[in-house]
């Protein structure tokens, strides 16, 4: 799988909100479709954990328990 060749710790989701070429307001739906079948831990790493680590953004422990 390409994400493993690249490295899960090197992938981060981004969007162009609020620009007109963004996927807003369907971003979460489209991302959910694209991540279908990806283990939850890997999806979390690519969608928010990597960015939080990169920018040293402290995340509430309850955030990681979201389903």
N, CA, C, O and CB atoms as a CASP TS submission, in Angstrom:
PFRMAT TS
TARGET T0000
AUTHOR 0000-0000-0000
METHOD Language model
MODEL 1
PARENT N/A
ATOM      1  N   UNK     1       0.837  -1.158   0.000  1.00  0.00           N
ATOM      2  CA  UNK     1       0.000   0.000   0.000  1.00  0.00           C
ATOM      3  C   UNK     1       0.892   1.233   0.000  1.00  0.00           C
ATOM      4  O   UNK     1       1.861   1.323   0.754  1.00  0.00           O
ATOM      5  CB  UNK     1      -0.958  -0.009   1.203  1.00  0.00           C
ATOM      6  N   UNK     2       0.551   2.149  -0.836  1.00  0.00           N
ATOM      7  CA  UNK     2       1.384   3.332  -1.023  1.00  0.00           C
ATOM      8  C   UNK     2       1.548   4.138   0.255  1.00  0.00           C
ATOM      9  O   UNK     2       2.623   4.685   0.498  1.00  0.00           O
ATOM     10  CB  UNK     2       0.799   4.206  -2.098  1.00  0.00           C
ATOM     11  N   UNK     3       0.503   4.224   1.079  1.00  0.00           N
ATOM     12  CA  UNK     3       0.629   5.009   2.310  1.00  0.00           C
ATOM     13  C   UNK     3       1.692   4.436   3.229  1.00  0.00           C
ATOM     14  O   UNK     3       2.313   5.175   3.993  1.00  0.00           O
ATOM     15  CB  UNK     3      -0.706   5.068   3.041  1.00  0.00           C
ATOM     16  N   UNK     4       1.910   3.127   3.164  1.00  0.00           N
ATOM     17  CA  UNK     4       2.948   2.519   3.995  1.00  0.00           C
ATOM     18  C   UNK     4       4.335   2.750   3.388  1.00  0.00           C
ATOM     19  O   UNK     4       5.316   2.881   4.120  1.00  0.00           O
ATOM     20  CB  UNK     4       2.685   1.009   4.164  1.00  0.00           C
ATOM     21  N   UNK     5       4.420   2.801   2.069  1.00  0.00           N
ATOM     22  CA  UNK     5       5.694   3.104   1.412  1.00  0.00           C
ATOM     23  C   UNK     5       6.106   4.554   1.701  1.00  0.00           C
ATOM     24  O   UNK     5       7.275   4.834   1.967  1.00  0.00           O
ATOM     25  CB  UNK     5       5.589   2.864  -0.121  1.00  0.00           C
ATOM     26  N   UNK     6       5.131   5.473   1.646  1.00  0.00           N
ATOM     27  CA  UNK     6       5.404   6.882   1.948  1.00  0.00           C
ATOM     28  C   UNK     6       5.715   7.050   3.423  1.00  0.00           C
ATOM     29  O   UNK     6       6.643   7.767   3.798  1.00  0.00           O
ATOM     30  CB  UNK     6       4.209   7.772   1.550  1.00  0.00           C
ATOM     31  N   UNK     7       4.937   6.387   4.247  1.00  0.00           N
ATOM     32  CA  UNK     7       5.064   6.494   5.703  1.00  0.00           C
ATOM     33  C   UNK     7       3.869   7.240   6.249  1.00  0.00           C
ATOM     34  O   UNK     7       3.635   8.394   5.890  1.00  0.00           O
ATOM     35  CB  UNK     7       6.381   7.204   6.105  1.00  0.00           C
ATOM     36  N   UNK     8       3.117   6.597   7.108  1.00  0.00           N
ATOM     37  CA  UNK     8       1.911   7.213   7.673  1.00  0.00           C
ATOM     38  C   UNK     8       2.212   8.515   8.394  1.00  0.00           C
ATOM     39  O   UNK     8       1.363   9.404   8.456  1.00  0.00           O
ATOM     40  CB  UNK     8       1.232   6.252   8.626  1.00  0.00           C
ATOM     41  N   UNK     9       3.417   8.632   8.942  1.00  0.00           N
ATOM     42  CA  UNK     9       3.767   9.853   9.673  1.00  0.00           C
ATOM     43  C   UNK     9       4.124  11.010   8.750  1.00  0.00           C
ATOM     44  O   UNK     9       4.440  12.101   9.224  1.00  0.00           O
ATOM     45  CB  UNK     9       4.922   9.582  10.604  1.00  0.00           C
ATOM     46  N   UNK    10       4.078  10.789   7.434  1.00  0.00           N
ATOM     47  CA  UNK    10       4.404  11.838   6.463  1.00  0.00           C
ATOM     48  C   UNK    10       3.179  12.307   5.663  1.00  0.00           C
ATOM     49  O   UNK    10       3.321  13.099   4.731  1.00  0.00           O
ATOM     50  CB  UNK    10       5.475  11.334   5.507  1.00  0.00           C
ATOM     51  N   UNK    11       2.008  11.837   6.011  1.00  0.00           N
ATOM     52  CA  UNK    11       0.797  12.163   5.265  1.00  0.00           C
ATOM     53  C   UNK    11      -0.128  12.997   6.137  1.00  0.00           C
ATOM     54  O   UNK    11      -0.347  12.674   7.304  1.00  0.00           O
ATOM     55  CB  UNK    11       0.080  10.879   4.783  1.00  0.00           C
ATOM     56  N   UNK    12      -0.671  14.073   5.571  1.00  0.00           N
ATOM     57  CA  UNK    12      -1.628  14.907   6.303  1.00  0.00           C
ATOM     58  C   UNK    12      -2.692  15.404   5.329  1.00  0.00           C
ATOM     59  O   UNK    12      -2.379  15.808   4.209  1.00  0.00           O
ATOM     60  CB  UNK    12      -0.911  16.108   7.005  1.00  0.00           C
ATOM     61  N   UNK    13      -3.918  15.373   5.752  1.00  0.00           N
ATOM     62  CA  UNK    13      -5.037  15.864   4.959  1.00  0.00           C
ATOM     63  C   UNK    13      -5.064  17.387   5.003  1.00  0.00           C
ATOM     64  O   UNK    13      -4.782  17.991   6.038  1.00  0.00           O
ATOM     65  CB  UNK    13      -6.374  15.279   5.468  1.00  0.00           C
ATOM     66  N   UNK    14      -5.403  17.994   3.884  1.00  0.00           N
ATOM     67  CA  UNK    14      -5.583  19.444   3.846  1.00  0.00           C
ATOM     68  C   UNK    14      -6.781  19.757   2.963  1.00  0.00           C
ATOM     69  O   UNK    14      -7.191  18.955   2.124  1.00  0.00           O
ATOM     70  CB  UNK    14      -4.300  20.165   3.323  1.00  0.00           C
ATOM     71  N   UNK    15      -7.318  20.927   3.175  1.00  0.00           N
ATOM     72  CA  UNK    15      -8.440  21.389   2.367  1.00  0.00           C
ATOM     73  C   UNK    15      -8.253  22.874   2.072  1.00  0.00           C
ATOM     74  O   UNK    15      -7.523  23.567   2.781  1.00  0.00           O
ATOM     75  CB  UNK    15      -9.799  21.130   3.090  1.00  0.00           C
ATOM     76  N   UNK    16      -8.904  23.350   1.039  1.00  0.00           N
ATOM     77  CA  UNK    16      -8.746  24.745   0.634  1.00  0.00           C
ATOM     78  C   UNK    16      -9.866  25.645   1.151  1.00  0.00           C
ATOM     79  O   UNK    16     -10.078  26.738   0.626  1.00  0.00           O
ATOM     80  CB  UNK    16      -8.685  24.833  -0.869  1.00  0.00           C
ATOM     81  N   UNK    17     -10.588  25.182   2.187  1.00  0.00           N
ATOM     82  CA  UNK    17     -11.643  26.013   2.753  1.00  0.00           C
ATOM     83  C   UNK    17     -11.054  27.353   3.172  1.00  0.00           C
ATOM     84  O   UNK    17      -9.980  27.363   3.773  1.00  0.00           O
ATOM     85  CB  UNK    17     -12.322  25.308   3.957  1.00  0.00           C
ATOM     86  N   UNK    18     -11.671  28.442   2.901  1.00  0.00           N
ATOM     87  CA  UNK    18     -13.002  28.692   2.364  1.00  0.00           C
ATOM     88  C   UNK    18     -13.010  29.006   0.875  1.00  0.00           C
ATOM     89  O   UNK    18     -13.972  29.593   0.380  1.00  0.00           O
ATOM     90  CB  UNK    18     -13.634  29.817   3.107  1.00  0.00           C
ATOM     91  N   UNK    19     -11.974  28.633   0.156  1.00  0.00           N
ATOM     92  CA  UNK    19     -11.913  28.961  -1.265  1.00  0.00           C
ATOM     93  C   UNK    19     -12.935  28.179  -2.081  1.00  0.00           C
ATOM     94  O   UNK    19     -13.363  27.096  -1.684  1.00  0.00           O
ATOM     95  CB  UNK    19     -10.524  28.695  -1.799  1.00  0.00           C
ATOM     96  N   UNK    20     -13.317  28.733  -3.215  1.00  0.00           N
ATOM     97  CA  UNK    20     -14.359  28.113  -4.037  1.00  0.00           C
ATOM     98  C   UNK    20     -13.923  26.786  -4.638  1.00  0.00           C
ATOM     99  O   UNK    20     -14.779  26.012  -5.069  1.00  0.00           O
ATOM    100  CB  UNK    20     -14.768  29.051  -5.141  1.00  0.00           C
ATOM    101  N   UNK    21     -12.630  26.491  -4.687  1.00  0.00           N
ATOM    102  CA  UNK    21     -12.180  25.214  -5.240  1.00  0.00           C
ATOM    103  C   UNK    21     -12.035  24.128  -4.164  1.00  0.00           C
ATOM    104  O   UNK    21     -11.453  23.073  -4.415  1.00  0.00           O
ATOM    105  CB  UNK    21     -10.852  25.405  -5.959  1.00  0.00           C
ATOM    106  N   UNK    22     -12.564  24.392  -2.976  1.00  0.00           N
ATOM    107  CA  UNK    22     -12.500  23.387  -1.911  1.00  0.00           C
ATOM    108  C   UNK    22     -13.659  22.407  -2.037  1.00  0.00           C
ATOM    109  O   UNK    22     -14.576  22.605  -2.834  1.00  0.00           O
ATOM    110  CB  UNK    22     -12.519  24.060  -0.522  1.00  0.00           C
ATOM    111  N   UNK    23     -13.600  21.360  -1.246  1.00  0.00           N
ATOM    112  CA  UNK    23     -14.677  20.370  -1.242  1.00  0.00           C
ATOM    113  C   UNK    23     -15.791  20.748  -0.264  1.00  0.00           C
ATOM    114  O   UNK    23     -16.775  20.018  -0.143  1.00  0.00           O
ATOM    115  CB  UNK    23     -14.121  18.992  -0.889  1.00  0.00           C
ATOM    116  N   UNK    24     -15.652  21.873   0.430  1.00  0.00           N
ATOM    117  CA  UNK    24     -16.670  22.333   1.367  1.00  0.00           C
ATOM    118  C   UNK    24     -17.983  22.600   0.641  1.00  0.00           C
ATOM    119  O   UNK    24     -17.951  23.216  -0.425  1.00  0.00           O
ATOM    120  CB  UNK    24     -16.197  23.598   2.098  1.00  0.00           C
ATOM    121  N   UNK    25     -19.112  22.181   1.143  1.00  0.00           N
ATOM    122  CA  UNK    25     -19.404  21.666   2.482  1.00  0.00           C
ATOM    123  C   UNK    25     -19.397  20.137   2.567  1.00  0.00           C
ATOM    124  O   UNK    25     -19.854  19.581   3.565  1.00  0.00           O
ATOM    125  CB  UNK    25     -20.741  22.180   2.934  1.00  0.00           C
ATOM    126  N   UNK    26     -18.893  19.455   1.551  1.00  0.00           N
ATOM    127  CA  UNK    26     -18.942  17.989   1.519  1.00  0.00           C
ATOM    128  C   UNK    26     -17.629  17.329   1.921  1.00  0.00           C
ATOM    129  O   UNK    26     -17.439  16.137   1.679  1.00  0.00           O
ATOM    130  CB  UNK    26     -19.325  17.527   0.143  1.00  0.00           C
ATOM    131  N   UNK    27     -16.732  18.079   2.524  1.00  0.00           N
ATOM    132  CA  UNK    27     -15.401  17.571   2.836  1.00  0.00           C
ATOM    133  C   UNK    27     -15.443  16.295   3.669  1.00  0.00           C
ATOM    134  O   UNK    27     -14.783  15.317   3.318  1.00  0.00           O
ATOM    135  CB  UNK    27     -14.607  18.626   3.564  1.00  0.00           C
ATOM    136  N   UNK    28     -16.192  16.279   4.748  1.00  0.00           N
ATOM    137  CA  UNK    28     -16.210  15.110   5.629  1.00  0.00           C
ATOM    138  C   UNK    28     -16.802  13.889   4.935  1.00  0.00           C
ATOM    139  O   UNK    28     -16.337  12.770   5.149  1.00  0.00           O
ATOM    140  CB  UNK    28     -16.999  15.416   6.896  1.00  0.00           C
ATOM    141  N   UNK    29     -17.806  14.090   4.120  1.00  0.00           N
ATOM    142  CA  UNK    29     -18.406  12.976   3.374  1.00  0.00           C
ATOM    143  C   UNK    29     -17.403  12.407   2.375  1.00  0.00           C
ATOM    144  O   UNK    29     -17.212  11.193   2.308  1.00  0.00           O
ATOM    145  CB  UNK    29     -19.690  13.434   2.641  1.00  0.00           C
ATOM    146  N   UNK    30     -16.769  13.274   1.605  1.00  0.00           N
ATOM    147  CA  UNK    30     -15.797  12.837   0.607  1.00  0.00           C
ATOM    148  C   UNK    30     -14.598  12.161   1.262  1.00  0.00           C
ATOM    149  O   UNK    30     -14.130  11.130   0.778  1.00  0.00           O
ATOM    150  CB  UNK    30     -15.333  14.023  -0.236  1.00  0.00           C
ATOM    151  N   UNK    31     -14.102  12.721   2.344  1.00  0.00           N
ATOM    152  CA  UNK    31     -12.968  12.124   3.034  1.00  0.00           C
ATOM    153  C   UNK    31     -13.346  10.759   3.604  1.00  0.00           C
ATOM    154  O   UNK    31     -12.555   9.818   3.538  1.00  0.00           O
ATOM    155  CB  UNK    31     -12.471  13.053   4.151  1.00  0.00           C
ATOM    156  N   UNK    32     -14.531  10.649   4.154  1.00  0.00           N
ATOM    157  CA  UNK    32     -15.000   9.364   4.670  1.00  0.00           C
ATOM    158  C   UNK    32     -15.036   8.303   3.586  1.00  0.00           C
ATOM    159  O   UNK    32     -14.669   7.154   3.827  1.00  0.00           O
ATOM    160  CB  UNK    32     -16.377   9.514   5.286  1.00  0.00           C
ATOM    161  N   UNK    33     -15.474   8.678   2.397  1.00  0.00           N
ATOM    162  CA  UNK    33     -15.500   7.741   1.268  1.00  0.00           C
ATOM    163  C   UNK    33     -14.087   7.342   0.861  1.00  0.00           C
ATOM    164  O   UNK    33     -13.831   6.174   0.567  1.00  0.00           O
ATOM    165  CB  UNK    33     -16.238   8.360   0.070  1.00  0.00           C
ATOM    166  N   UNK    34     -13.174   8.303   0.842  1.00  0.00           N
ATOM    167  CA  UNK    34     -11.794   8.024   0.439  1.00  0.00           C
ATOM    168  C   UNK    34     -11.052   7.164   1.460  1.00  0.00           C
ATOM    169  O   UNK    34     -10.138   6.423   1.099  1.00  0.00           O
ATOM    170  CB  UNK    34     -11.044   9.326   0.229  1.00  0.00           C
ATOM    171  N   UNK    35     -11.438   7.259   2.715  1.00  0.00           N
ATOM    172  CA  UNK    35     -10.767   6.498   3.767  1.00  0.00           C
ATOM    173  C   UNK    35     -11.476   5.187   4.101  1.00  0.00           C
ATOM    174  O   UNK    35     -11.051   4.466   5.003  1.00  0.00           O
ATOM    175  CB  UNK    35     -10.658   7.341   5.013  1.00  0.00           C
ATOM    176  N   UNK    36     -12.541   4.878   3.389  1.00  0.00           N
ATOM    177  CA  UNK    36     -13.279   3.641   3.652  1.00  0.00           C
ATOM    178  C   UNK    36     -12.329   2.449   3.529  1.00  0.00           C
ATOM    179  O   UNK    36     -11.614   2.313   2.536  1.00  0.00           O
ATOM    180  CB  UNK    36     -14.485   3.489   2.669  1.00  0.00           C
ATOM    181  N   UNK    37     -12.329   1.597   4.539  1.00  0.00           N
ATOM    182  CA  UNK    37     -11.486   0.409   4.538  1.00  0.00           C
ATOM    183  C   UNK    37     -10.114   0.625   5.160  1.00  0.00           C
ATOM    184  O   UNK    37      -9.371  -0.334   5.366  1.00  0.00           O
ATOM    185  CB  UNK    37     -11.317  -0.077   3.145  1.00  0.00           C
ATOM    186  N   UNK    38      -9.770   1.873   5.462  1.00  0.00           N
ATOM    187  CA  UNK    38      -8.491   2.189   6.105  1.00  0.00           C
ATOM    188  C   UNK    38      -8.674   1.996   7.612  1.00  0.00           C
ATOM    189  O   UNK    38      -9.658   2.475   8.174  1.00  0.00           O
ATOM    190  CB  UNK    38      -8.015   3.664   5.766  1.00  0.00           C
ATOM    191  N   UNK    39      -7.753   1.310   8.268  1.00  0.00           N
ATOM    192  CA  UNK    39      -7.887   1.154   9.726  1.00  0.00           C
ATOM    193  C   UNK    39      -8.022   2.508  10.419  1.00  0.00           C
ATOM    194  O   UNK    39      -7.395   3.489  10.021  1.00  0.00           O
ATOM    195  CB  UNK    39      -6.676   0.395  10.297  1.00  0.00           C
ATOM    196  N   UNK    40      -8.852   2.542  11.462  1.00  0.00           N
ATOM    197  CA  UNK    40      -9.160   3.786  12.166  1.00  0.00           C
ATOM    198  C   UNK    40      -7.906   4.495  12.683  1.00  0.00           C
ATOM    199  O   UNK    40      -7.821   5.722  12.630  1.00  0.00           O
ATOM    200  CB  UNK    40     -10.097   3.501  13.323  1.00  0.00           C
ATOM    201  N   UNK    41      -6.930   3.724  13.184  1.00  0.00           N
ATOM    202  CA  UNK    41      -5.709   4.323  13.706  1.00  0.00           C
ATOM    203  C   UNK    41      -4.928   5.023  12.594  1.00  0.00           C
ATOM    204  O   UNK    41      -4.361   6.093  12.813  1.00  0.00           O
ATOM    205  CB  UNK    41      -4.837   3.257  14.378  1.00  0.00           C
ATOM    206  N   UNK    42      -4.897   4.420  11.398  1.00  0.00           N
ATOM    207  CA  UNK    42      -4.185   5.022  10.269  1.00  0.00           C
ATOM    208  C   UNK    42      -4.912   6.264   9.771  1.00  0.00           C
ATOM    209  O   UNK    42      -4.275   7.263   9.437  1.00  0.00           O
ATOM    210  CB  UNK    42      -4.029   4.008   9.127  1.00  0.00           C
ATOM    211  N   UNK    43      -6.235   6.208   9.720  1.00  0.00           N
ATOM    212  CA  UNK    43      -7.022   7.364   9.283  1.00  0.00           C
ATOM    213  C   UNK    43      -6.820   8.532  10.249  1.00  0.00           C
ATOM    214  O   UNK    43      -6.678   9.677   9.820  1.00  0.00           O
ATOM    215  CB  UNK    43      -8.524   6.999   9.184  1.00  0.00           C
ATOM    216  N   UNK    44      -6.808   8.242  11.553  1.00  0.00           N
ATOM    217  CA  UNK    44      -6.591   9.299  12.548  1.00  0.00           C
ATOM    218  C   UNK    44      -5.220   9.925  12.355  1.00  0.00           C
ATOM    219  O   UNK    44      -5.082  11.145  12.442  1.00  0.00           O
ATOM    220  CB  UNK    44      -6.728   8.743  13.983  1.00  0.00           C
ATOM    221  N   UNK    45      -4.218   9.121  12.098  1.00  0.00           N
ATOM    222  CA  UNK    45      -2.854   9.622  11.903  1.00  0.00           C
ATOM    223  C   UNK    45      -2.829  10.590  10.721  1.00  0.00           C
ATOM    224  O   UNK    45      -2.238  11.667  10.811  1.00  0.00           O
ATOM    225  CB  UNK    45      -1.857   8.445  11.669  1.00  0.00           C
ATOM    226  N   UNK    46      -3.469  10.211   9.612  1.00  0.00           N
ATOM    227  CA  UNK    46      -3.416  11.021   8.393  1.00  0.00           C
ATOM    228  C   UNK    46      -4.341  12.234   8.428  1.00  0.00           C
ATOM    229  O   UNK    46      -4.076  13.222   7.744  1.00  0.00           O
ATOM    230  CB  UNK    46      -3.765  10.170   7.207  1.00  0.00           C
ATOM    231  N   UNK    47      -5.418  12.183   9.209  1.00  0.00           N
ATOM    232  CA  UNK    47      -6.375  13.284   9.192  1.00  0.00           C
ATOM    233  C   UNK    47      -6.142  14.345  10.252  1.00  0.00           C
ATOM    234  O   UNK    47      -6.492  15.505  10.038  1.00  0.00           O
ATOM    235  CB  UNK    47      -7.735  12.748   9.349  1.00  0.00           C
ATOM    236  N   UNK    48      -5.553  13.978  11.408  1.00  0.00           N
ATOM    237  CA  UNK    48      -5.341  15.017  12.406  1.00  0.00           C
ATOM    238  C   UNK    48      -4.115  14.821  13.290  1.00  0.00           C
ATOM    239  O   UNK    48      -3.512  15.808  13.711  1.00  0.00           O
ATOM    240  CB  UNK    48      -6.534  15.110  13.262  1.00  0.00           C
ATOM    241  N   UNK    49      -3.731  13.595  13.581  1.00  0.00           N
ATOM    242  CA  UNK    49      -2.624  13.400  14.512  1.00  0.00           C
ATOM    243  C   UNK    49      -1.293  13.923  13.967  1.00  0.00           C
ATOM    244  O   UNK    49      -0.530  14.551  14.701  1.00  0.00           O
ATOM    245  CB  UNK    49      -2.493  11.933  14.846  1.00  0.00           C
ATOM    246  N   UNK    50      -1.013  13.674  12.700  1.00  0.00           N
ATOM    247  CA  UNK    50       0.241  14.166  12.133  1.00  0.00           C
ATOM    248  C   UNK    50       0.315  15.687  12.174  1.00  0.00           C
ATOM    249  O   UNK    50       1.359  16.251  12.503  1.00  0.00           O
ATOM    250  CB  UNK    50       0.399  13.677  10.697  1.00  0.00           C
ATOM    251  N   UNK    51      -0.775  16.345  11.846  1.00  0.00           N
ATOM    252  CA  UNK    51      -0.785  17.813  11.877  1.00  0.00           C
ATOM    253  C   UNK    51      -0.616  18.319  13.307  1.00  0.00           C
ATOM    254  O   UNK    51       0.114  19.283  13.540  1.00  0.00           O
ATOM    255  CB  UNK    51      -2.096  18.362  11.269  1.00  0.00           C
ATOM    256  N   UNK    52      -1.279  17.684  14.256  1.00  0.00           N
ATOM    257  CA  UNK    52      -1.140  18.097  15.657  1.00  0.00           C
ATOM    258  C   UNK    52       0.302  17.940  16.119  1.00  0.00           C
ATOM    259  O   UNK    52       0.829  18.795  16.831  1.00  0.00           O
ATOM    260  CB  UNK    52      -2.081  17.276  16.562  1.00  0.00           C
ATOM    261  N   UNK    53       0.937  16.848  15.712  1.00  0.00           N
ATOM    262  CA  UNK    53       2.345  16.640  16.085  1.00  0.00           C
ATOM    263  C   UNK    53       3.240  17.681  15.407  1.00  0.00           C
ATOM    264  O   UNK    53       4.101  18.275  16.055  1.00  0.00           O
ATOM    265  CB  UNK    53       2.805  15.210  15.701  1.00  0.00           C
ATOM    266  N   UNK    54       3.040  17.897  14.123  1.00  0.00           N
ATOM    267  CA  UNK    54       3.875  18.829  13.364  1.00  0.00           C
ATOM    268  C   UNK    54       3.830  20.233  13.956  1.00  0.00           C
ATOM    269  O   UNK    54       4.861  20.887  14.110  1.00  0.00           O
ATOM    270  CB  UNK    54       3.431  18.867  11.906  1.00  0.00           C
ATOM    271  N   UNK    55       2.633  20.682  14.282  1.00  0.00           N
ATOM    272  CA  UNK    55       2.464  22.042  14.789  1.00  0.00           C
ATOM    273  C   UNK    55       2.495  22.111  16.319  1.00  0.00           C
ATOM    274  O   UNK    55       2.217  23.153  16.913  1.00  0.00           O
ATOM    275  CB  UNK    55       1.159  22.616  14.281  1.00  0.00           C
ATOM    276  N   UNK    56       2.838  20.982  16.941  1.00  0.00           N
ATOM    277  CA  UNK    56       2.918  20.898  18.402  1.00  0.00           C
ATOM    278  C   UNK    56       1.641  21.419  19.056  1.00  0.00           C
ATOM    279  O   UNK    56       1.679  22.176  20.026  1.00  0.00           O
ATOM    280  CB  UNK    56       4.128  21.685  18.916  1.00  0.00           C
ATOM    281  N   UNK    57       0.521  20.995  18.499  1.00  0.00           N
ATOM    282  CA  UNK    57      -0.790  21.411  18.990  1.00  0.00           C
ATOM    283  C   UNK    57      -1.298  20.373  19.982  1.00  0.00           C
ATOM    284  O   UNK    57      -1.532  19.218  19.625  1.00  0.00           O
ATOM    285  CB  UNK    57      -1.797  21.596  17.816  1.00  0.00           C
ATOM    286  N   UNK    58      -1.463  20.791  21.214  1.00  0.00           N
ATOM    287  CA  UNK    58      -1.951  19.875  22.232  1.00  0.00           C
ATOM    288  C   UNK    58      -3.418  19.550  21.961  1.00  0.00           C
ATOM    289  O   UNK    58      -4.239  20.444  21.756  1.00  0.00           O
ATOM    290  CB  UNK    58      -1.774  20.479  23.648  1.00  0.00           C
ATOM    291  N   UNK    59      -3.724  18.280  21.964  1.00  0.00           N
ATOM    292  CA  UNK    59      -5.081  17.819  21.680  1.00  0.00           C
ATOM    293  C   UNK    59      -5.662  17.201  22.947  1.00  0.00           C
ATOM    294  O   UNK    59      -4.992  16.435  23.640  1.00  0.00           O
ATOM    295  CB  UNK    59      -5.096  16.792  20.500  1.00  0.00           C
ATOM    296  N   UNK    60      -6.905  17.542  23.240  1.00  0.00           N
ATOM    297  CA  UNK    60      -7.579  17.004  24.409  1.00  0.00           C
ATOM    298  C   UNK    60      -7.619  15.471  24.332  1.00  0.00           C
ATOM    299  O   UNK    60      -7.886  14.921  23.264  1.00  0.00           O
ATOM    300  CB  UNK    60      -9.009  17.584  24.525  1.00  0.00           C
ATOM    301  N   UNK    61      -7.361  14.784  25.428  1.00  0.00           N
ATOM    302  CA  UNK    61      -7.406  13.319  25.416  1.00  0.00           C
ATOM    303  C   UNK    61      -8.752  12.778  24.940  1.00  0.00           C
ATOM    304  O   UNK    61      -8.808  11.686  24.373  1.00  0.00           O
ATOM    305  CB  UNK    61      -7.105  12.782  26.802  1.00  0.00           C
ATOM    306  N   UNK    62      -9.825  13.514  25.157  1.00  0.00           N
ATOM    307  CA  UNK    62     -11.151  13.044  24.721  1.00  0.00           C
ATOM    308  C   UNK    62     -11.278  13.042  23.202  1.00  0.00           C
ATOM    309  O   UNK    62     -12.114  12.321  22.658  1.00  0.00           O
ATOM    310  CB  UNK    62     -12.251  13.920  25.328  1.00  0.00           C
ATOM    311  N   UNK    63     -10.453  13.845  22.498  1.00  0.00           N
ATOM    312  CA  UNK    63     -10.522  13.886  21.037  1.00  0.00           C
ATOM    313  C   UNK    63     -10.171  12.525  20.452  1.00  0.00           C
ATOM    314  O   UNK    63     -10.799  12.085  19.490  1.00  0.00           O
ATOM    315  CB  UNK    63      -9.578  14.968  20.478  1.00  0.00           C
ATOM    316  N   UNK    64      -9.186  11.864  21.016  1.00  0.00           N
ATOM    317  CA  UNK    64      -8.752  10.570  20.501  1.00  0.00           C
ATOM    318  C   UNK    64      -9.760   9.472  20.730  1.00  0.00           C
ATOM    319  O   UNK    64      -9.651   8.399  20.138  1.00  0.00           O
ATOM    320  CB  UNK    64      -7.458  10.185  21.122  1.00  0.00           C
ATOM    321  N   UNK    65     -10.744   9.719  21.582  1.00  0.00           N
ATOM    322  CA  UNK    65     -11.772   8.703  21.876  1.00  0.00           C
ATOM    323  C   UNK    65     -13.020   8.878  21.030  1.00  0.00           C
ATOM    324  O   UNK    65     -14.037   8.232  21.284  1.00  0.00           O
ATOM    325  CB  UNK    65     -12.152   8.750  23.343  1.00  0.00           C
ATOM    326  N   UNK    66     -12.955   9.748  20.025  1.00  0.00           N
ATOM    327  CA  UNK    66     -14.131  10.004  19.189  1.00  0.00           C
ATOM    328  C   UNK    66     -14.333   8.855  18.231  1.00  0.00           C
ATOM    329  O   UNK    66     -13.370   8.263  17.745  1.00  0.00           O
ATOM    330  CB  UNK    66     -13.986  11.328  18.414  1.00  0.00           C
ATOM    331  N   UNK    67     -15.587   8.540  17.960  1.00  0.00           N
ATOM    332  CA  UNK    67     -15.906   7.469  17.001  1.00  0.00           C
ATOM    333  C   UNK    67     -16.765   8.020  15.912  1.00  0.00           C
ATOM    334  O   UNK    67     -17.150   7.289  14.999  1.00  0.00           O
ATOM    335  CB  UNK    67     -16.611   6.286  17.684  1.00  0.00           C
TER
END
